[in-house]
């Protein structure tokens, strides 16, 4: 581990470059998330989404193939860069403190690419006309994304998106992982970030085929990602996480009644 003495020997200019890189990566990630939400709002309202590149010339089959390739690229980037072995190799190429910012930046680029090149498949699956039901669905949509944002702050938003790491590096302080903890919705929901995303992508009063493909493929990816992440957390925390998993639900908020309030999760979604 890098010591404070070693950090103070690093030039302030180099530390500032790493800090600036982390800030840029964070800003791009936040703009990308807003882009996704705005894109879904337009879909939900039955209007043209933000993407403007049509590559399939009206063929639903071609559009489906392109969209599946885009999801595959997105999922591949997330899965490979999140694996411990890849992180060990990658941190030999870049500053260790910039690893999380780099993951965040590549994830944002992958998501922007997916959204921008996502192909229209204009077949309506369902369209809700009842006003009260529409408001209910819009409320669920809003709550899903609010829940997602709150969940990032429950485990430390700035650590999750790499800002804390580069800030401490800039100050010349040693970065330390947060301990295994349980806060807010993590008391009853092990993966609230994914729960919020799933609500946000499925809660729509107007579902077209391309939206259905996006929601379905993202759901499969999230389920696979959770399974891989759970294995990593069990290896990292052992019996402590096993007990937490037994007591607290994964995607759905439920909690077994126990007499002992154990500390819970410090996972990064």
C-alpha positions in Angstrom: 0.0 0.0 0.0 1.2 3.5 -0.8 2.2 5.4 2.3 1.7 9.1 3.1 5.5 9.6 2.8 5.5 8.2 -0.7 2.5 10.3 -1.7 4.1 13.5 -0.5 7.1 12.7 -2.8 4.8 12.7 -5.8 4.8 16.1 -7.5 1.8 18.2 -6.9 1.4 18.6 -10.6 1.0 14.9 -11.2 -1.5 14.6 -8.3 -3.5 17.5 -9.8 -3.6 15.8 -13.2 -5.0 12.6 -11.6 -7.5 14.7 -9.7 -8.6 16.5 -12.8 -8.9 13.2 -14.7 -11.2 11.9 -11.9 -13.3 15.0 -12.0 -13.7 14.7 -15.8 -14.6 11.0 -15.5 -17.2 11.8 -12.8 -18.7 14.6 -14.8 -19.0 12.5 -17.9 -20.6 9.7 -15.9 -23.2 12.0 -14.4 -24.1 13.5 -17.8 -24.4 10.0 -19.2 -26.8 9.0 -16.4 -28.9 12.1 -17.2 -28.8 11.2 -20.9 -30.2 7.8 -20.1 -33.0 9.1 -17.9 -33.9 11.8 -20.5 -33.9 9.2 -23.2 -36.3 7.0 -21.2 -38.5 10.0 -20.4 -38.9 10.6 -24.2 -39.6 6.9 -24.7 -42.2 6.9 -22.0 -43.9 9.9 -23.5 -44.1 8.2 -26.8 -41.7 10.7 -28.5 -38.5 10.3 -30.5 -35.5 9.4 -28.2 -32.2 11.2 -28.4 -30.4 8.8 -30.7 -30.2 10.0 -34.3 -28.2 7.3 -36.1 -30.3 4.8 -38.0 -28.3 1.9 -39.4 -30.9 -0.8 -40.2 -33.0 0.9 -42.9 -36.3 -0.2 -41.3 -35.5 -3.9 -40.8 -36.6 -5.1 -37.4 -34.2 -8.1 -37.6 -31.2 -5.9 -38.4 -32.2 -3.4 -35.7 -32.4 -6.3 -33.2 -29.0 -7.6 -34.2 -27.4 -4.2 -33.8 -29.0 -3.6 -30.5 -27.9 -7.0 -29.1 -24.3 -6.3 -30.2 -24.5 -2.9 -28.4 -25.7 -4.6 -25.2 -23.0 -7.3 -25.5 -20.3 -4.6 -25.8 -21.7 -2.7 -22.9 -22.0 -5.9 -20.7 -18.5 -7.1 -21.8 -16.9 -3.8 -20.7 -18.7 -3.9 -17.3 -18.0 -7.5 -16.6 -14.3 -7.6 -17.6 -13.3 -4.4 -16.0 -15.1 -5.3 -12.7 -13.3 -8.6 -12.3 -10.5 -8.7 -9.6 -7.9 -10.3 -12.0 -8.4 -7.6 -14.6 -8.1 -4.9 -11.9 -4.8 -6.3 -10.8 -3.5 -6.3 -14.3 -5.0 -2.9 -15.1 -3.5 -1.2 -12.1 -0.1 -2.0 -13.3 -0.8 0.2 -16.4 -2.4 3.2 -14.6 -2.2 4.9 -11.2 -3.9 2.7 -8.7 -6.1 5.6 -7.4 -7.3 6.2 -11.0 -8.6 2.7 -11.4 -12.2 3.5 -10.3 -12.3 6.7 -12.3 -11.1 4.8 -15.4 -13.8 2.1 -14.9 -16.4 4.9 -14.5 -15.2 6.7 -17.7 -15.2 3.5 -19.8 -18.7 2.6 -18.5 -20.0 6.0 -19.4 -18.5 5.8 -22.9 -20.0 2.3 -23.4 -23.5 3.5 -22.3 -23.4 6.6 -24.5 -22.4 4.5 -27.4 -25.3 2.1 -26.7 -27.9 4.9 -26.4 -26.7 6.9 -29.4 -26.6 4.0 -31.8 -29.7 2.2 -30.4 -31.9 1.3 -33.3 -35.6 2.0 -33.5 -38.0 -1.0 -33.6 -41.3 0.7 -33.8 -43.7 -2.0 -32.7 -45.9 -1.0 -29.8 -46.0 -3.6 -27.0 -48.4 -1.7 -24.7 -49.7 1.8 -24.4 -51.5 2.9 -21.2 -54.4 5.4 -21.8 -55.9 5.5 -18.3 -54.7 8.8 -16.7 -54.5 7.6 -13.2 -52.5 4.5 -14.2 -50.2 6.7 -16.3 -49.5 8.9 -13.2 -48.8 5.8 -11.1 -46.3 4.4 -13.7 -44.6 7.8 -14.0 -44.4 7.9 -10.2 -42.8 4.5 -10.2 -40.3 5.6 -12.9 -39.3 8.7 -10.8 -39.1 6.7 -7.6 -36.8 4.1 -9.3 -34.2 6.7 -10.3 -34.5 8.5 -7.0 -34.0 5.2 -5.2 -30.9 4.6 -7.4 -29.4 7.9 -6.6 -30.0 7.6 -2.8 -28.5 4.1 -2.9 -25.2 5.5 -4.3 -25.0 7.9 -1.4 -25.8 5.2 1.1 -22.5 3.5 0.3 -20.6 6.8 -0.4 -21.5 8.2 -3.8 -18.0 9.8 -4.3 -16.1 6.7 -3.6 -18.4 4.7 -5.9 -17.6 7.0 -8.8 -13.9 7.4 -8.0 -13.8 11.0 -6.8 -12.8 10.2 -3.2 -9.8 8.2 -4.4 -8.3 10.9 -6.6 -9.1 13.6 -4.0 -7.2 11.8 -1.3 -4.3 11.3 -3.7 -4.3 15.0 -4.5 -4.1 15.8 -0.8 -1.3 13.3 -0.3 -3.4 11.0 1.9 -3.6 7.2 1.7 -6.8 5.8 0.4 -8.5 3.2 2.5 -11.6 1.1 1.6 -14.7 1.6 3.7 -15.4 -1.1 6.2 -18.3 -3.6 5.7 -21.4 -1.5 6.6 -25.1 -1.4 6.3 -27.0 2.0 5.9 -30.4 3.2 4.8 -32.0 0.8 2.3 -29.1 -1.7 2.6 -30.9 -2.7 5.8 -33.5 -4.5 3.7 -32.1 -4.5 0.1 -28.7 -5.8 -0.8 -28.6 -4.4 -4.3 -30.7 -1.2 -4.2 -28.8 0.4 -7.1 -29.8 -2.4 -9.4 -33.3 -2.4 -8.0 -33.7 1.3 -8.8 -32.4 0.8 -12.4 -34.8 -2.1 -13.0 -37.8 0.0 -11.8 -36.6 2.9 -13.9 -36.3 0.9 -17.1 -39.5 -1.2 -16.8 -41.9 1.5 -15.4 -43.2 3.0 -18.6 -46.8 3.7 -19.8 -45.6 3.4 -23.4 -43.5 0.3 -24.3 -42.1 -0.2 -27.8 -40.1 -3.2 -29.0 -36.8 -1.4 -28.8 -37.5 -0.4 -25.2 -38.6 -4.0 -24.4 -35.3 -5.3 -25.8 -33.3 -2.8 -23.8 -35.2 -3.5 -20.5 -35.0 -7.3 -21.0 -31.3 -7.4 -21.9 -30.4 -5.0 -19.1 -32.3 -7.2 -16.7 -30.4 -10.3 -17.7 -27.1 -8.4 -17.5 -28.0 -7.1 -14.0 -28.9 -10.6 -12.8 -25.6 -12.0 -14.1 -23.7 -9.1 -12.6 -25.2 -9.6 -9.2 -24.3 -13.3 -9.2 -20.7 -12.4 -10.0 -20.5 -9.6 -7.5 -22.0 -11.8 -4.7 -19.1 -14.3 -5.3 -16.6 -11.5 -5.0 -18.2 -10.2 -1.8 -18.2 -13.7 -0.2 -14.5 -14.1 -1.0 -13.8 -10.6 0.4 -16.0 -10.7 3.6 -16.6 -14.5 4.1 -19.1 -15.5 6.8 -20.0 -11.9 7.5 -21.5 -11.5 4.1 -23.0 -14.9 4.1 -25.0 -14.0 7.2 -26.0 -10.7 5.6 -27.2 -12.4 2.5 -29.3 -14.8 4.6 -30.9 -11.9 6.4 -31.5 -9.3 3.7 -33.1 -9.6 0.2 -31.2 -9.1 -3.0 -33.3 -7.1 -5.5 -36.5 -7.1 -3.5 -36.9 -5.4 -0.1 -37.4 -7.9 2.5 -35.6 -8.8 5.7 -35.7 -11.8 8.0 -36.4 -10.9 11.6 -33.3 -11.5 13.7 -32.3 -10.6 17.2 -28.9 -9.3 16.2 -28.5 -6.2 14.0 -25.2 -7.2 12.4 -23.3 -4.7 10.3 -24.0 -5.2 6.7 -22.7 -4.4 3.2 -20.0 -2.2 1.8 -20.4 -3.4 -1.7 -20.0 -1.4 -4.8 -22.8 -2.1 -7.2 
